[in-house]
Amino acid sequence: MELTLLGTGAPAGLPRHGCPCAACATAVGDEARAATALLVDGALLLDLTPGAAFAAARAGYSLTGVVQVLLSHPHAGPAVEFPAGLPAPGRVPDGRELALISGHRVRAVPLDSPGTGYEVTGPDSTRLLYLPPGAAPAGLTASAEPYDMVLLDVLGRPSALAQLRATGAVGPTTDVLAVHLDHTVPPGPELHRRLAAAGARAVPDGETVVVGEYHAVPDLPRRTLVLGGARSGKSVEAERRLAALPDVLYVATGGIREEDPDWAERIAAHRERRPASWRTAETRDLPPLLAREGGPLLIDCLSLWLTDAMDSVGAWDDDTWAQGGRSALHERVDALVAAVRATTRTVVAVSNEVGSGVVPATASGRRFRDELGRLNAAFAAECEQVLLVVAGQALPLRG
């Protein structure tokens, strides 16, 4: 099957008309996107959007051969100008299959939100799945056969991609294309960086792709360290990197602080952001988790792990530190670093970058700063990717 993307943007397009935001201001050239619409082998049009006929003409195609127009949006989708000669737009009931005279078969996929998803099988037996904005399939089983291509709202609903991966509907060779792209992510390098972290890609409007043709995207790093200062956005960046993967275990190293409402508020905010499918473990015993087989780990954060480790060896007392506390702490750090080196799990860890600010006024503060710097450096040496987050912007240091 050949698939021409007449548009790849959100229903309101990108840039949005009259929107003054920075993302819309920079959505020019290939980063400007009309509302998503797909032309399959010139015979099937998925979603009828404004200017579809002109978009097809710009891509070198005509809509005169279209035998079926299907809508996916919860209602009629974006406002349209109905081109003369096209079949009337329709919708396939959930679970029903439609056979076209072109040789394509279309099955309506039930969703967990209003709208209709479509599984299209071509005359050559290749298969694609197309989902409307913000939707995920409902009722998939773990024995699902992988699609050749999946087109969905990767950035708006990463949990849908995680669900498809968990059931086998998205496999290692599935081409994942992001559509319904909106102004929530700056276009250009940042957009493509975030998609690559999810194992997906985006193409410009008007591009034709071949379903079943392999397209490499950057391999997902197995071990990543995300550094940043206070409120820099480092935890959000770490969570974002695993949002499209299944079976994630969130490892909270901070523990519970009685009678600390500010800490409770921070914990609640973190939980609110995380996908409901994620599990949580409150522990600082990291080496056994790293040694165990399983899904991805998000460790938040190494700074709190180090605080507990320094507490346990009496590192805050100068005499205890000099009489064995230092070596005891370094043994614990070495054990953690060795576990990271040996792990087969996907790991994203968060840590504070504290070495660029004011020199702490106390000996214990300087001790913590120095030991965290050493831990960050040793941990980073075992990671394929290291990021520094400043003012919400992720700067790659490695990978």
Beta strands, then each sheet from edge to edge (+ up, - down):
strand 1: 2-7
strand 2: 37-40
strand 3: 44-46
strand 4: 68-70
strand 5: 97-99
strand 6: 105-109
strand 7: 117-121
strand 8: 127-130
strand 9: 149-152
strand 10: 175-178
strand 11: 208-210
strand 12: 223-228
strand 13: 249-252
strand 14: 279-282
strand 15: 297-300
strand 16: 347-352
strand 17: 385-390
strand 18: 393-398
sheet 1: 4+ 3+ 2- 1+ 11-
sheet 2: 5+ 6- 7+ 8- 9- 10-
sheet 3: 14+ 13+ 15+ 16+ 12+ 17+ 18-
end
